[in-house]
Amino acid sequence: MSITKDKARRLLRENSLRVTGPRLAVIEVLAEANKPLSYGEVLKRMGSTDWDPATVYRNLVKLREAGLAPVVSRAAGSDRYVFSPGKGAVHRHPHFVCDDCGEVSCLPTNLTSSISMEGPWAVSIQQAAVQLRGECPDCMDRKYLGRT
């Protein structure tokens, strides 16, 4: 999902946050990502900037507190963030953590759609963080098929 700078500015104002260059950049990086990103991955995707890494981290925290960058995974003790365009937008689905490369990926809906959200466990399931572990397809290909 991508986001325009105008929409990002509006979201920041709606959430009582100042519009700053680092905040806009962090939102842009998270909105363009197709998986949850750690702080280090956000920095890497931002490339070289004049912003201090601590500034980027503080902005991630502010965006998390505002609900615009929730933590959806804590694999290997590292928070991973996604972009959430506001209240009601939820990024709740199972993730896969590769034990070899450490990659955290969103699992496709066709693999997870059978998880029931009805009955007495519905609220608990909706609020749970589900993470599967193992070898991702890329690592399996490299390991078993000799691909690099």
VOGU-3710 file (C-alpha; in Angstrom, 3 decimals, decimal comma):
1> msitkdkarr> 0,000/0,000/0,000  1,342/3,407/-0,776  0,274/6,716/0,713  0,393/10,240/-0,604  2,197/12,922/1,364  -1,098/14,823/1,679  -2,853/11,826/3,215  0,118/11,198/5,543  0,027/14,851/6,646  -3,712/14,592/7,290
11> llrenslrvt> -3,287/11,403/9,330  -0,588/13,029/11,457  -2,757/16,086/12,138  -5,819/13,923/12,894  -3,713/12,125/15,495  -2,418/15,370/17,047  1,114/14,826/15,764  3,302/17,498/14,207  4,056/17,007/10,550  7,816/16,561/10,236
21> gprlavievl> 10,111/15,219/7,535  11,218/12,182/9,545  7,610/11,239/10,402  6,535/11,499/6,789  9,540/9,411/5,715  8,834/6,686/8,298  5,169/6,515/7,276  6,176/6,267/3,622  8,637/3,427/4,308  6,091/1,469/6,377
31> aeankplsyg> 3,263/2,056/3,880  5,370/0,757/0,979  6,571/-2,350/2,838  4,923/-5,689/2,146  5,940/-7,091/5,545  6,477/-5,909/9,108  9,736/-3,966/9,491  12,124/-3,686/12,412  13,668/-0,343/13,348  16,889/-1,407/11,596
41> evlkrmgstd> 15,002/-2,317/8,435  13,237/1,065/8,480  16,626/2,810/8,742  18,036/0,720/5,896  15,071/1,450/3,620  15,296/5,168/4,375  18,830/5,161/3,031  21,171/8,022/3,813  19,441/10,990/5,410  20,463/13,873/7,612
51> wdpatvyrnl> 18,250/12,523/10,403  19,835/10,986/13,441  18,856/7,304/13,910  17,507/8,212/17,356  15,120/10,677/15,697  13,813/7,925/13,448  13,340/5,641/16,468  11,509/8,342/18,454  9,214/8,873/15,488  8,467/5,151/15,292
61> vklreaglap> 7,515/5,272/18,982  5,268/8,328/18,473  3,609/6,711/15,457  3,110/3,492/17,447  1,531/5,412/20,326  -0,828/7,132/17,862  -1,837/3,774/16,348  -0,312/4,560/12,966  2,587/2,080/13,313  1,536/-0,790/15,571
71> vvsraagsdr> 3,984/-3,510/16,577  2,689/-6,742/15,055  5,630/-9,018/15,755  8,305/-9,309/18,399  10,251/-12,136/16,810  13,758/-12,568/18,221  13,104/-9,720/20,672  12,846/-7,109/17,922  9,674/-5,057/17,461  8,391/-5,064/13,898
81> yvfspgkgav> 6,068/-2,318/12,734  3,454/-1,944/10,007  1,594/1,089/8,720  -1,994/1,377/9,886  -4,011/4,179/8,295  -5,931/4,879/11,475  -8,486/3,656/13,930  -10,256/0,486/12,912  -7,537/-0,574/10,478  -6,038/-3,725/11,929
91> hrhphfvcdd> -3,028/-5,786/10,867  -3,942/-8,974/12,664  -3,033/-12,160/10,917  -0,405/-14,849/11,418  3,214/-14,181/10,542  6,008/-16,575/9,662  9,457/-16,218/11,208  12,305/-17,951/9,393  14,719/-19,635/11,790  17,512/-19,411/9,187
101> cgevsclptn> 17,417/-15,865/7,775  15,274/-14,200/10,453  12,816/-12,783/7,917  9,311/-12,041/9,258  6,617/-12,410/6,604  2,869/-11,938/6,486  1,270/-15,265/5,665  -1,087/-15,301/2,674  -4,799/-15,186/3,493  -5,472/-18,462/1,676
111> ltssismegp> -3,274/-20,229/4,273  -4,865/-18,578/7,300  -8,523/-18,052/6,380  -9,627/-21,192/8,210  -8,833/-19,675/11,622  -12,263/-19,233/13,146  -13,207/-15,837/14,562  -16,468/-17,028/16,101  -17,454/-18,537/19,421  -16,119/-18,026/22,934
121> wavsiqqaav> -12,489/-17,715/21,774  -13,177/-15,097/19,074  -11,978/-12,033/21,002  -8,887/-13,836/22,304  -7,988/-15,027/18,812  -8,513/-11,567/17,312  -6,155/-10,035/19,890  -3,522/-12,783/19,735  -0,223/-12,520/17,911  0,210/-15,748/15,969
131> qlrgecpdcm> 3,669/-16,571/14,644  4,736/-19,730/12,915  8,415/-20,657/12,831  10,470/-22,744/10,490  12,370/-22,357/7,221  10,985/-19,896/4,694  10,587/-21,027/1,056  13,668/-19,040/-0,031  15,912/-20,687/2,581  14,506/-24,117/1,751
141> drkylgrt> 15,242/-23,541/-1,936  18,821/-22,500/-1,154  19,372/-25,373/1,244  17,750/-28,245/-0,632  18,063/-27,153/-4,223  21,494/-25,561/-3,978  20,227/-22,166/-5,133  21,951/-18,992/-4,020
//
